[in-house]
């Protein structure tokens, strides 16, 4: 995108920058020689050209796009919202992240009984708080400049999510990373519940204060954003959708998240596989269950969709007793957390259907279930007392907590007496 000197000045005045077809907002000034030298002194090799080009555009800022990273078959929506910079007010600034990596590298060297020269092989430059990070490889060789994504695993209670810390090489260089940034949904759709571009669009709105030149530049930048939209609809219309994996997955994901049986059937007729992995390692079935679309989930089962081990866990809070039993009969597992999720939504019969297999599996699993029920009931009563005392603030009342504890007790009476 060619810019006039006046447009360049407008971007700078509004803390905006362009890099590889993407708009960065809340930008910081370009890197200076002293900062560059301080960073390079801590690296095992030269700073890759791609990262240097980014930092010569802006040393830090914010990003408002979608990024998907595949970790060993697990399709993970990666949160890339920050470009680290010195003295930021983020979870850690750039110096803090470098120090963190140095500590990790030194500990790893000690664990393996080898010396460490104090130099980093991988430099962190962006991500989101402590949950997601992007690194660039600085060691000389074939991987020099490659971008590595890291994500922290979430607790097992987050069914369908990434449960272990994971790494993946996602681009040959920083430019390649920015070419991956896109929009899975139209960022200008007023009906969208969430958009990764919302704060970026607010930043572009500030250009309006500059009058006609600002409005014209805003329109040009918004056109750039639209070019990053992954719109599956034209491909479905012209018959090419089945041949385009990313668009195909997004079409299936959209249909399943809305529980649209007619559209799911149309996508299958268009050559799409309804059992294809869409999010995490889940397919259309898991997506329907996660969003509470039980009729669509039952339809998918009628079509012979495979059930995964954690399929029931994904939709435990929503399931009817009949659907829970059907999933269990098809090989899904149950856990105390699934039982508790159903109880929380006042689905006591469904909770019982999920609990019975745990009683029958072994004395240990029955004991674990009973312990989980007792602990949760006690926790609910403690929280109710804290709310009444003004020591805990929640969108639920003390009565809500006590009612859940009573439901837990009622199920425990059914199961163990």
KELOTI-629905 format. One record per residue (C-alpha): x, y, z; residue number from 1; residue in three letters. Coordinates in Angstrom, 2 decimals. Each point is the difference from the previous one (the first is absolute). Layout:
N
site xx X&yy Y&zz Z&num NUM&residu ALA
...
//
This chain:
417
site xx 0.00&yy 0.00&zz 0.00&num 1&residu UNK
site xx 1.59&yy 3.22&zz -1.22&num 2&residu UNK
site xx -0.31&yy 2.93&zz 2.42&num 3&residu UNK
site xx 0.61&yy 3.68&zz -0.51&num 4&residu UNK
site xx 2.26&yy 1.91&zz 2.40&num 5&residu UNK
site xx -3.12&yy 1.53&zz 1.55&num 6&residu UNK
site xx -1.52&yy -3.46&zz 0.55&num 7&residu UNK
site xx 3.23&yy -1.24&zz 1.55&num 8&residu UNK
site xx -0.15&yy 2.93&zz 2.40&num 9&residu UNK
site xx -3.63&yy -0.76&zz 0.85&num 10&residu UNK
site xx 0.92&yy -3.59&zz 0.82&num 11&residu UNK
site xx 2.85&yy 1.12&zz 2.22&num 12&residu UNK
site xx -2.15&yy 2.62&zz 1.75&num 13&residu UNK
site xx -2.61&yy -2.66&zz 0.82&num 14&residu UNK
site xx 2.50&yy -2.69&zz 1.06&num 15&residu UNK
site xx -0.79&yy -2.22&zz -2.98&num 16&residu UNK
site xx 2.37&yy -1.90&zz -2.29&num 17&residu UNK
site xx -0.15&yy -2.33&zz -2.98&num 18&residu UNK
site xx 2.02&yy -3.19&zz -0.22&num 19&residu UNK
site xx -0.40&yy -2.74&zz -2.61&num 20&residu UNK
site xx -3.57&yy 1.01&zz -0.78&num 21&residu UNK
site xx -1.10&yy 0.21&zz 3.64&num 22&residu UNK
site xx -0.88&yy 3.00&zz 2.16&num 23&residu UNK
site xx 1.73&yy 0.28&zz 3.38&num 24&residu UNK
site xx -1.47&yy 2.39&zz 2.57&num 25&residu UNK
site xx 1.22&yy 1.60&zz 3.24&num 26&residu UNK
site xx 3.41&yy -0.06&zz -1.63&num 27&residu UNK
site xx 3.28&yy 0.95&zz 1.63&num 28&residu UNK
site xx 2.87&yy 1.81&zz -1.74&num 29&residu UNK
site xx 2.37&yy -1.95&zz -2.23&num 30&residu UNK
site xx 2.98&yy -1.69&zz 1.63&num 31&residu UNK
site xx 3.10&yy 2.12&zz 0.58&num 32&residu UNK
site xx 3.62&yy -1.09&zz -0.29&num 33&residu UNK
site xx 0.60&yy -0.21&zz 3.76&num 34&residu UNK
site xx -3.02&yy -2.23&zz 0.64&num 35&residu UNK
site xx 0.89&yy -2.20&zz -2.97&num 36&residu UNK
site xx 3.55&yy -0.44&zz 1.28&num 37&residu UNK
site xx -1.25&yy -0.85&zz 3.50&num 38&residu UNK
site xx -2.32&yy -2.69&zz -1.40&num 39&residu UNK
site xx 2.56&yy -1.49&zz -2.39&num 40&residu UNK
site xx 2.55&yy -0.29&zz 2.81&num 41&residu UNK
site xx -2.30&yy -2.59&zz 1.64&num 42&residu UNK
site xx -0.50&yy -2.18&zz -3.10&num 43&residu UNK
site xx 1.90&yy -3.03&zz -1.26&num 44&residu UNK
site xx -0.20&yy 1.26&zz -3.57&num 45&residu UNK
site xx -0.92&yy 3.05&zz -2.07&num 46&residu UNK
site xx -3.47&yy 1.53&zz 0.25&num 47&residu UNK
site xx -2.01&yy -1.38&zz -2.94&num 48&residu UNK
site xx -0.75&yy 2.46&zz -2.79&num 49&residu UNK
site xx -3.76&yy -0.49&zz 0.27&num 50&residu UNK
site xx -0.14&yy 1.00&zz 3.65&num 51&residu UNK
site xx 2.35&yy 2.89&zz -0.60&num 52&residu UNK
site xx -2.30&yy 1.27&zz -2.77&num 53&residu UNK
site xx -2.97&yy -0.20&zz 2.37&num 54&residu UNK
site xx 1.87&yy 1.86&zz 2.73&num 55&residu UNK
site xx 1.18&yy 2.62&zz -2.48&num 56&residu UNK
site xx -3.69&yy 0.58&zz -0.67&num 57&residu UNK
site xx -0.96&yy 0.01&zz 3.68&num 58&residu UNK
site xx 1.59&yy -1.50&zz 3.08&num 59&residu UNK
site xx -3.21&yy -1.18&zz 1.59&num 60&residu UNK
site xx -3.73&yy 0.45&zz -0.38&num 61&residu UNK
site xx -3.23&yy -1.94&zz -0.13&num 62&residu UNK
site xx -1.47&yy -2.36&zz -2.56&num 63&residu UNK
site xx -3.66&yy -0.69&zz -0.77&num 64&residu UNK
site xx -0.30&yy -3.09&zz -2.22&num 65&residu UNK
site xx -0.78&yy -3.71&zz 0.32&num 66&residu UNK
site xx 2.77&yy -2.59&zz -0.05&num 67&residu UNK
site xx -0.41&yy -3.77&zz 0.07&num 68&residu UNK
site xx 2.89&yy -2.23&zz 1.08&num 69&residu UNK
site xx -0.10&yy -3.77&zz -0.45&num 70&residu UNK
site xx 1.74&yy -1.87&zz 2.81&num 71&residu UNK
site xx 0.38&yy -3.66&zz -0.94&num 72&residu UNK
site xx -3.45&yy -0.08&zz -1.57&num 73&residu UNK
site xx -1.62&yy 2.24&zz 2.63&num 74&residu UNK
site xx -1.44&yy 3.09&zz -1.71&num 75&residu UNK
site xx 0.60&yy 2.81&zz 2.48&num 76&residu UNK
site xx -1.29&yy 3.60&zz -0.25&num 77&residu UNK
site xx 3.19&yy 1.87&zz 0.94&num 78&residu UNK
site xx -0.27&yy 3.34&zz 1.79&num 79&residu UNK
site xx 2.51&yy 2.34&zz -1.66&num 80&residu UNK
site xx -0.84&yy 3.47&zz 1.27&num 81&residu UNK
site xx 3.31&yy 1.45&zz 1.21&num 82&residu UNK
site xx 3.32&yy 0.87&zz -1.56&num 83&residu UNK
site xx 2.36&yy 0.22&zz 2.96&num 84&residu UNK
site xx 2.01&yy 3.15&zz 0.57&num 85&residu UNK
site xx 2.24&yy 1.46&zz 2.74&num 86&residu UNK
site xx -1.75&yy 1.54&zz 3.00&num 87&residu UNK
site xx -3.50&yy -1.03&zz -1.04&num 88&residu UNK
site xx -2.76&yy -0.41&zz 2.59&num 89&residu UNK
site xx -0.83&yy -3.52&zz -1.22&num 90&residu UNK
site xx 0.39&yy -3.21&zz 1.98&num 91&residu UNK
site xx 3.74&yy 0.35&zz -0.70&num 92&residu UNK
site xx 1.84&yy 2.50&zz -2.17&num 93&residu UNK
site xx 2.56&yy -1.10&zz -2.60&num 94&residu UNK
site xx 2.87&yy 0.09&zz 2.51&num 95&residu UNK
site xx -2.11&yy -2.00&zz 2.45&num 96&residu UNK
site xx -0.71&yy -2.69&zz -2.59&num 97&residu UNK
site xx 3.69&yy -0.18&zz -0.96&num 98&residu UNK
site xx 0.92&yy -0.40&zz 3.68&num 99&residu UNK
site xx -2.68&yy -2.68&zz 0.38&num 100&residu UNK
site xx 1.41&yy -1.96&zz -2.94&num 101&residu UNK
site xx 3.54&yy 0.33&zz 1.34&num 102&residu UNK
site xx -1.11&yy -1.47&zz 3.32&num 103&residu UNK
site xx -1.76&yy -2.86&zz -1.78&num 104&residu UNK
site xx 3.03&yy -0.70&zz -2.20&num 105&residu UNK
site xx 2.36&yy -0.01&zz 2.97&num 106&residu UNK
site xx -2.24&yy -2.38&zz 1.95&num 107&residu UNK
site xx -0.25&yy -2.34&zz -3.00&num 108&residu UNK
site xx 3.78&yy -0.03&zz -0.41&num 109&residu UNK
site xx 0.47&yy -0.84&zz 3.68&num 110&residu UNK
site xx -2.58&yy -2.81&zz -0.18&num 111&residu UNK
site xx 1.86&yy -1.56&zz -2.94&num 112&residu UNK
site xx 3.42&yy 0.53&zz 1.57&num 113&residu UNK
site xx 1.35&yy 2.21&zz -2.74&num 114&residu UNK
site xx 1.48&yy 3.52&zz 0.07&num 115&residu UNK
site xx -2.01&yy 2.98&zz -1.26&num 116&residu UNK
site xx 1.66&yy 2.95&zz -1.70&num 117&residu UNK
site xx -2.66&yy 2.51&zz 1.07&num 118&residu UNK
site xx -1.27&yy 0.50&zz -3.55&num 119&residu UNK
site xx -3.55&yy -0.60&zz -1.22&num 120&residu UNK
site xx -0.71&yy -2.25&zz -2.98&num 121&residu UNK
site xx -3.64&yy 1.13&zz -0.21&num 122&residu UNK
site xx -1.12&yy 3.58&zz 0.52&num 123&residu UNK
site xx -3.59&yy 0.71&zz 1.18&num 124&residu UNK
site xx -1.60&yy 2.92&zz -1.81&num 125&residu UNK
site xx -3.80&yy -0.29&zz 0.34&num 126&residu UNK
site xx -2.99&yy -1.91&zz 1.29&num 127&residu UNK
site xx -2.57&yy 0.46&zz 2.74&num 128&residu UNK
site xx 0.83&yy 0.42&zz 3.69&num 129&residu UNK
site xx 1.44&yy -3.25&zz 1.41&num 130&residu UNK
site xx -2.19&yy -2.33&zz -2.08&num 131&residu UNK
site xx 1.35&yy 0.32&zz -3.55&num 132&residu UNK
site xx 3.41&yy 0.99&zz -1.37&num 133&residu UNK
site xx 1.67&yy 0.36&zz -3.35&num 134&residu UNK
site xx 3.75&yy -0.51&zz -0.39&num 135&residu UNK
site xx 2.44&yy 0.51&zz -2.82&num 136&residu UNK
site xx 2.95&yy -2.37&zz -0.38&num 137&residu UNK
site xx 3.29&yy 1.92&zz 0.10&num 138&residu UNK
site xx 2.48&yy -2.89&zz -0.28&num 139&residu UNK
site xx 1.83&yy -0.15&zz -3.35&num 140&residu UNK
site xx -1.17&yy -2.79&zz -2.28&num 141&residu UNK
site xx -3.05&yy -1.10&zz -1.99&num 142&residu UNK
site xx -2.46&yy 1.07&zz 2.73&num 143&residu UNK
site xx 1.44&yy 3.49&zz 0.46&num 144&residu UNK
site xx -2.89&yy 2.47&zz -0.06&num 145&residu UNK
site xx -2.73&yy -2.64&zz 0.35&num 146&residu UNK
site xx -2.97&yy 0.86&zz 2.24&num 147&residu UNK
site xx -0.93&yy -2.40&zz 2.81&num 148&residu UNK
site xx -3.35&yy 0.14&zz 1.82&num 149&residu UNK
site xx -0.38&yy -1.08&zz 3.63&num 150&residu UNK
site xx -3.26&yy -0.41&zz 1.92&num 151&residu UNK
site xx -0.60&yy -0.86&zz 3.63&num 152&residu UNK
site xx -2.23&yy -3.00&zz 0.58&num 153&residu UNK
site xx -3.23&yy 0.55&zz 1.90&num 154&residu UNK
site xx -1.28&yy -2.16&zz 2.89&num 155&residu UNK
site xx -1.83&yy -3.24&zz -0.91&num 156&residu UNK
site xx -3.32&yy 1.57&zz 1.02&num 157&residu UNK
site xx 0.14&yy 2.05&zz -3.22&num 158&residu UNK
site xx -1.31&yy -2.83&zz -2.17&num 159&residu UNK
site xx 1.12&yy 0.12&zz -3.60&num 160&residu UNK
site xx 2.74&yy 2.56&zz 0.69&num 161&residu UNK
site xx 3.77&yy -0.37&zz -0.21&num 162&residu UNK
site xx 1.04&yy -1.78&zz 3.20&num 163&residu UNK
site xx 3.78&yy 0.05&zz -0.22&num 164&residu UNK
site xx 2.58&yy 2.65&zz -0.80&num 165&residu UNK
site xx 0.64&yy -0.25&zz -3.74&num 166&residu UNK
site xx 2.44&yy 1.22&zz -2.65&num 167&residu UNK
site xx -0.32&yy 0.24&zz -3.78&num 168&residu UNK
site xx 2.03&yy 1.54&zz -2.81&num 169&residu UNK
site xx -2.55&yy 2.12&zz -1.87&num 170&residu UNK
site xx 1.90&yy 2.21&zz -2.45&num 171&residu UNK
site xx 3.37&yy 0.25&zz -1.69&num 172&residu UNK
site xx 0.35&yy 3.64&zz 1.06&num 173&residu UNK
site xx -1.84&yy 2.88&zz 1.62&num 174&residu UNK
site xx -1.45&yy 1.12&zz -3.33&num 175&residu UNK
site xx -1.46&yy -3.48&zz -0.43&num 176&residu UNK
site xx -1.62&yy 0.27&zz 3.44&num 177&residu UNK
site xx -1.78&yy 3.20&zz -0.99&num 178&residu UNK
site xx -1.18&yy -1.65&zz -3.22&num 179&residu UNK
site xx -1.81&yy -2.58&zz 2.18&num 180&residu UNK
site xx -2.04&yy 2.65&zz 1.81&num 181&residu UNK
site xx -3.61&yy 0.07&zz -1.16&num 182&residu UNK
site xx -3.62&yy 0.38&zz 1.08&num 183&residu UNK
site xx -2.13&yy -3.07&zz 0.47&num 184&residu UNK
site xx -3.10&yy 2.20&zz 0.22&num 185&residu UNK
site xx -0.80&yy 3.36&zz -1.55&num 186&residu UNK
site xx 1.48&yy 2.60&zz 2.39&num 187&residu UNK
site xx -2.58&yy 2.54&zz -1.19&num 188&residu UNK
site xx -3.00&yy -2.22&zz 0.74&num 189&residu UNK
site xx -2.05&yy 1.83&zz 2.68&num 190&residu UNK
site xx -1.65&yy -3.30&zz 1.00&num 191&residu UNK
site xx 3.28&yy -1.69&zz 0.89&num 192&residu UNK
site xx 0.27&yy -0.82&zz 3.69&num 193&residu UNK
site xx 3.79&yy 0.34&zz -0.02&num 194&residu UNK
site xx 2.60&yy 1.28&zz -2.41&num 195&residu UNK
site xx 3.77&yy -0.03&zz 0.40&num 196&residu UNK
site xx -0.05&yy 3.29&zz -1.92&num 197&residu UNK
site xx -2.26&yy 1.96&zz 2.37&num 198&residu UNK
site xx 2.75&yy 2.08&zz 1.63&num 199&residu UNK
site xx 1.80&yy 0.44&zz -3.31&num 200&residu UNK
site xx -3.20&yy 1.40&zz -1.53&num 201&residu UNK
site xx -0.32&yy 2.38&zz 2.94&num 202&residu UNK
site xx 3.55&yy 1.18&zz -0.68&num 203&residu UNK
site xx -0.88&yy 0.60&zz -3.66&num 204&residu UNK
site xx -3.03&yy 2.02&zz 1.08&num 205&residu UNK
site xx 2.38&yy 2.52&zz 1.54&num 206&residu UNK
site xx 1.08&yy 0.97&zz -3.52&num 207&residu UNK
site xx -3.36&yy 1.71&zz -0.45&num 208&residu UNK
site xx 1.27&yy 2.88&zz 2.14&num 209&residu UNK
site xx 2.39&yy 0.89&zz -2.86&num 210&residu UNK
site xx -2.89&yy 0.94&zz -2.33&num 211&residu UNK
site xx -0.20&yy -1.07&zz -3.63&num 212&residu UNK
site xx 3.61&yy -1.25&zz -0.23&num 213&residu UNK
site xx -0.55&yy -2.13&zz 3.09&num 214&residu UNK
site xx -3.28&yy -1.38&zz -1.30&num 215&residu UNK
site xx 1.61&yy -0.88&zz -3.32&num 216&residu UNK
site xx 2.89&yy -1.79&zz 1.69&num 217&residu UNK
site xx -2.39&yy -1.82&zz 2.33&num 218&residu UNK
site xx -1.93&yy -1.28&zz -3.01&num 219&residu UNK
site xx 3.20&yy -1.26&zz -1.63&num 220&residu UNK
site xx 1.11&yy -1.78&zz 3.16&num 221&residu UNK
site xx -3.43&yy -1.60&zz 0.46&num 222&residu UNK
site xx 0.24&yy -1.27&zz -3.57&num 223&residu UNK
site xx 3.31&yy -1.64&zz 0.98&num 224&residu UNK
site xx -1.72&yy -1.72&zz 2.91&num 225&residu UNK
site xx -2.74&yy -1.33&zz -2.27&num 226&residu UNK
site xx 2.65&yy -1.62&zz -2.18&num 227&residu UNK
site xx 0.90&yy -2.22&zz 2.96&num 228&residu UNK
site xx -3.53&yy -1.39&zz 0.39&num 229&residu UNK
site xx -0.19&yy -3.76&zz -0.54&num 230&residu UNK
site xx -3.43&yy -0.08&zz -1.65&num 231&residu UNK
site xx -1.13&yy -3.54&zz -0.80&num 232&residu UNK
site xx -3.29&yy 1.04&zz -1.62&num 233&residu UNK
site xx 1.31&yy 0.70&zz -3.55&num 234&residu UNK
site xx 1.86&yy -3.33&zz 0.01&num 235&residu UNK
site xx -3.16&yy -1.82&zz 1.02&num 236&residu UNK
site xx -1.92&yy 1.76&zz -2.76&num 237&residu UNK
site xx 2.51&yy -0.83&zz -2.75&num 238&residu UNK
site xx 0.55&yy -3.60&zz 1.12&num 239&residu UNK
site xx 3.66&yy 0.34&zz 1.04&num 240&residu UNK
site xx -0.47&yy -0.07&zz 3.78&num 241&residu UNK
site xx 0.92&yy -3.66&zz 0.52&num 242&residu UNK
site xx 3.41&yy 0.67&zz -1.61&num 243&residu UNK
site xx 0.88&yy 2.88&zz 2.36&num 244&residu UNK
site xx 0.74&yy -1.40&zz 3.48&num 245&residu UNK
site xx -0.03&yy 3.21&zz 2.06&num 246&residu UNK
site xx -3.20&yy 1.33&zz -1.56&num 247&residu UNK
site xx -1.59&yy -3.44&zz 0.21&num 248&residu UNK
site xx 0.76&yy -0.24&zz 3.72&num 249&residu UNK
site xx -1.38&yy 3.47&zz 0.67&num 250&residu UNK
site xx -3.20&yy -0.80&zz -1.90&num 251&residu UNK
site xx -0.49&yy -3.15&zz 2.08&num 252&residu UNK
site xx 0.85&yy 1.85&zz 3.19&num 253&residu UNK
site xx -2.54&yy 2.72&zz -0.73&num 254&residu UNK
site xx -2.76&yy -2.47&zz -0.83&num 255&residu UNK
site xx 0.70&yy -2.15&zz 3.07&num 256&residu UNK
site xx 0.29&yy 2.94&zz 2.39&num 257&residu UNK
site xx -3.49&yy 1.08&zz -1.12&num 258&residu UNK
site xx -1.39&yy -3.53&zz 0.06&num 259&residu UNK
site xx -1.09&yy 0.44&zz -3.63&num 260&residu UNK
site xx -0.94&yy -3.51&zz -1.13&num 261&residu UNK
site xx -1.06&yy 1.11&zz -3.48&num 262&residu UNK
site xx 3.34&yy 1.69&zz -0.60&num 263&residu UNK
site xx 1.96&yy -2.94&zz 1.41&num 264&residu UNK
site xx -1.82&yy -2.26&zz -2.45&num 265&residu UNK
site xx 0.74&yy 2.42&zz -2.84&num 266&residu UNK
site xx 3.70&yy 0.08&zz 0.91&num 267&residu UNK
site xx 0.15&yy -3.78&zz 0.03&num 268&residu UNK
site xx -1.66&yy -0.03&zz -3.44&num 269&residu UNK
site xx 2.65&yy 2.51&zz -1.14&num 270&residu UNK
site xx 2.73&yy -2.51&zz 0.89&num 271&residu UNK
site xx 0.85&yy 1.06&zz 3.57&num 272&residu UNK
site xx 0.73&yy -2.63&zz 2.64&num 273&residu UNK
site xx -2.14&yy 0.65&zz 3.07&num 274&residu UNK
site xx 2.51&yy -1.88&zz 2.16&num 275&residu UNK
site xx 2.90&yy 2.32&zz -0.95&num 276&residu UNK
site xx 1.86&yy 1.60&zz 2.91&num 277&residu UNK
site xx -1.13&yy 3.60&zz 0.49&num 278&residu UNK
site xx 1.05&yy 1.22&zz 3.47&num 279&residu UNK
site xx 2.35&yy -1.75&zz 2.34&num 280&residu UNK
site xx -0.42&yy -3.60&zz -1.10&num 281&residu UNK
site xx -3.78&yy 0.32&zz -0.17&num 282&residu UNK
site xx -2.17&yy -0.16&zz -3.11&num 283&residu UNK
site xx -3.51&yy 1.21&zz -0.80&num 284&residu UNK
site xx -1.52&yy -2.26&zz 2.66&num 285&residu UNK
site xx 2.09&yy 1.45&zz 2.81&num 286&residu UNK
site xx -0.63&yy 3.53&zz -1.26&num 287&residu UNK
site xx -3.78&yy -0.54&zz 0.06&num 288&residu UNK
site xx 0.18&yy -1.39&zz 3.52&num 289&residu UNK
site xx 2.19&yy 2.84&zz 1.22&num 290&residu UNK
site xx -2.59&yy 2.52&zz -1.19&num 291&residu UNK
site xx -2.95&yy -1.95&zz 1.34&num 292&residu UNK
site xx -1.46&yy -1.01&zz -3.36&num 293&residu UNK
site xx -1.22&yy -3.42&zz 1.07&num 294&residu UNK
site xx -2.33&yy -0.61&zz -2.94&num 295&residu UNK
site xx 2.84&yy 0.58&zz -2.45&num 296&residu UNK
site xx 2.29&yy -2.20&zz 2.09&num 297&residu UNK
site xx -2.57&yy -2.81&zz -0.08&num 298&residu UNK
site xx -0.34&yy 0.41&zz -3.76&num 299&residu UNK
site xx 3.77&yy -0.32&zz -0.39&num 300&residu UNK
site xx -0.04&yy -3.17&zz 2.06&num 301&residu UNK
site xx -2.76&yy -1.31&zz -2.25&num 302&residu UNK
site xx 2.35&yy 0.60&zz -2.95&num 303&residu UNK
site xx 2.60&yy -2.22&zz 1.65&num 304&residu UNK
site xx 2.37&yy 2.68&zz 1.29&num 305&residu UNK
site xx 2.70&yy -1.52&zz 2.22&num 306&residu UNK
site xx 0.00&yy 0.71&zz 3.72&num 307&residu UNK
site xx 3.31&yy 0.90&zz 1.64&num 308&residu UNK
site xx 1.00&yy -0.82&zz 3.55&num 309&residu UNK
site xx -0.71&yy 3.54&zz 1.26&num 310&residu UNK
site xx -3.07&yy 0.75&zz -2.15&num 311&residu UNK
site xx -2.34&yy -0.23&zz 3.00&num 312&residu UNK
site xx 2.27&yy 2.23&zz 2.10&num 313&residu UNK
site xx -0.23&yy 2.78&zz -2.59&num 314&residu UNK
site xx -3.78&yy 0.24&zz 0.28&num 315&residu UNK
site xx -0.57&yy -1.31&zz 3.53&num 316&residu UNK
site xx -1.74&yy 3.14&zz 1.24&num 317&residu UNK
site xx -2.62&yy -0.18&zz -2.78&num 318&residu UNK
site xx -0.80&yy -3.67&zz -0.49&num 319&residu UNK
site xx -3.31&yy -1.74&zz 0.46&num 320&residu UNK
site xx 0.08&yy -3.37&zz 1.81&num 321&residu UNK
site xx -0.78&yy -1.83&zz -3.25&num 322&residu UNK
site xx 2.78&yy 1.71&zz -1.95&num 323&residu UNK
site xx 2.46&yy -0.53&zz 2.84&num 324&residu UNK
site xx -0.79&yy -3.73&zz 0.03&num 325&residu UNK
site xx 0.30&yy -0.17&zz -3.78&num 326&residu UNK
site xx 3.46&yy 1.56&zz 0.04&num 327&residu UNK
site xx 1.11&yy -2.30&zz 2.80&num 328&residu UNK
site xx -1.23&yy -3.03&zz -1.93&num 329&residu UNK
site xx 2.03&yy 1.21&zz -3.02&num 330&residu UNK
site xx 3.24&yy 0.14&zz 1.96&num 331&residu UNK
site xx 0.11&yy 3.42&zz 1.64&num 332&residu UNK
site xx 1.45&yy 0.15&zz 3.49&num 333&residu UNK
site xx -1.41&yy 1.79&zz 3.02&num 334&residu UNK
site xx 1.75&yy 1.70&zz 2.90&num 335&residu UNK
site xx -1.02&yy 1.65&zz 3.27&num 336&residu UNK
site xx 0.46&yy 3.40&zz -1.66&num 337&residu UNK
site xx -2.70&yy -0.89&zz -2.55&num 338&residu UNK
site xx -2.39&yy -0.99&zz 2.79&num 339&residu UNK
site xx 0.65&yy 3.29&zz 1.79&num 340&residu UNK
site xx -0.53&yy 1.99&zz -3.21&num 341&residu UNK
site xx -3.44&yy -1.56&zz -0.46&num 342&residu UNK
site xx -0.93&yy 0.64&zz 3.64&num 343&residu UNK
site xx 1.03&yy 3.65&zz -0.33&num 344&residu UNK
site xx -2.57&yy 0.37&zz -2.80&num 345&residu UNK
site xx -2.68&yy -1.79&zz 2.05&num 346&residu UNK
site xx 0.03&yy -3.07&zz -2.26&num 347&residu UNK
site xx -0.11&yy -2.54&zz 2.79&num 348&residu UNK
site xx -1.22&yy -2.94&zz -2.10&num 349&residu UNK
site xx 2.76&yy 0.60&zz -2.53&num 350&residu UNK
site xx 2.52&yy 0.22&zz 2.82&num 351&residu UNK
site xx -1.20&yy -3.35&zz 1.30&num 352&residu UNK
site xx 0.32&yy -1.55&zz -3.47&num 353&residu UNK
site xx 3.62&yy 1.18&zz -0.12&num 354&residu UNK
site xx 0.72&yy -1.10&zz 3.56&num 355&residu UNK
site xx -1.28&yy -3.58&zz -0.18&num 356&residu UNK
site xx 2.89&yy -1.30&zz -2.17&num 357&residu UNK
site xx 2.46&yy 1.40&zz 2.55&num 358&residu UNK
site xx -1.68&yy -1.98&zz 2.76&num 359&residu UNK
site xx 0.14&yy -3.15&zz -2.08&num 360&residu UNK
site xx 3.56&yy 0.41&zz -1.28&num 361&residu UNK
site xx 1.88&yy -0.63&zz 3.24&num 362&residu UNK
site xx -0.01&yy 0.80&zz 3.71&num 363&residu UNK
site xx 2.70&yy 2.60&zz -0.64&num 364&residu UNK
site xx -2.03&yy 1.90&zz -2.60&num 365&residu UNK
site xx -3.08&yy -0.14&zz 2.24&num 366&residu UNK
site xx 2.05&yy 1.36&zz 2.88&num 367&residu UNK
site xx 1.44&yy 2.76&zz -2.17&num 368&residu UNK
site xx -3.50&yy 1.01&zz -1.06&num 369&residu UNK
site xx -1.27&yy 0.09&zz 3.56&num 370&residu UNK
site xx 2.98&yy 2.08&zz 1.07&num 371&residu UNK
site xx -0.54&yy 2.46&zz -2.87&num 372&residu UNK
site xx -3.68&yy 0.40&zz 0.90&num 373&residu UNK
site xx 0.75&yy 0.57&zz 3.69&num 374&residu UNK
site xx 2.77&yy 2.51&zz -0.71&num 375&residu UNK
site xx -2.10&yy 1.99&zz -2.47&num 376&residu UNK
site xx -2.99&yy 0.15&zz 2.38&num 377&residu UNK
site xx 2.24&yy 1.20&zz 2.82&num 378&residu UNK
site xx 1.59&yy 2.60&zz -2.28&num 379&residu UNK
site xx -3.42&yy 1.29&zz -1.09&num 380&residu UNK
site xx -1.05&yy 0.44&zz 3.64&num 381&residu UNK
site xx 3.26&yy 1.77&zz 0.90&num 382&residu UNK
site xx -0.44&yy 2.35&zz -2.94&num 383&residu UNK
site xx -3.59&yy 0.72&zz 1.01&num 384&residu UNK
site xx 1.21&yy 1.05&zz 3.47&num 385&residu UNK
site xx 2.68&yy 2.24&zz -1.51&num 386&residu UNK
site xx -2.55&yy 1.67&zz -2.26&num 387&residu UNK
site xx -2.30&yy 0.66&zz 2.94&num 388&residu UNK
site xx 2.94&yy 1.46&zz 1.92&num 389&residu UNK
site xx 0.97&yy 2.24&zz -2.90&num 390&residu UNK
site xx 3.33&yy -1.77&zz -0.47&num 391&residu UNK
site xx -0.76&yy -1.52&zz -3.41&num 392&residu UNK
site xx -1.56&yy 1.73&zz -3.01&num 393&residu UNK
site xx -1.74&yy -2.09&zz -2.63&num 394&residu UNK
site xx -2.69&yy 0.29&zz -2.66&num 395&residu UNK
site xx -1.74&yy -2.80&zz 1.91&num 396&residu UNK
site xx -1.76&yy 0.52&zz 3.32&num 397&residu UNK
site xx 0.66&yy -1.87&zz 3.24&num 398&residu UNK
site xx -3.32&yy -1.77&zz -0.57&num 399&residu UNK
site xx 1.24&yy -1.25&zz -3.38&num 400&residu UNK
site xx 3.07&yy -1.52&zz 1.62&num 401&residu UNK
site xx -2.06&yy -1.66&zz 2.72&num 402&residu UNK
site xx -2.48&yy -1.35&zz -2.54&num 403&residu UNK
site xx 2.83&yy -1.63&zz -1.95&num 404&residu UNK
site xx 1.33&yy -1.54&zz 3.20&num 405&residu UNK
site xx -3.44&yy -1.44&zz 0.68&num 406&residu UNK
site xx -0.16&yy -1.48&zz -3.51&num 407&residu UNK
site xx 3.36&yy -1.64&zz 0.54&num 408&residu UNK
site xx -1.21&yy -1.46&zz 3.27&num 409&residu UNK
site xx -3.16&yy -1.27&zz -1.70&num 410&residu UNK
site xx 2.00&yy -1.81&zz -2.67&num 411&residu UNK
site xx 2.38&yy -1.40&zz 2.58&num 412&residu UNK
site xx -2.98&yy -1.43&zz 1.87&num 413&residu UNK
site xx -1.24&yy -1.65&zz -3.21&num 414&residu UNK
site xx 3.36&yy -1.50&zz -0.81&num 415&residu UNK
site xx 1.41&yy -1.09&zz 3.34&num 416&residu UNK
site xx -2.99&yy -0.81&zz 2.22&num 417&residu UNK
//
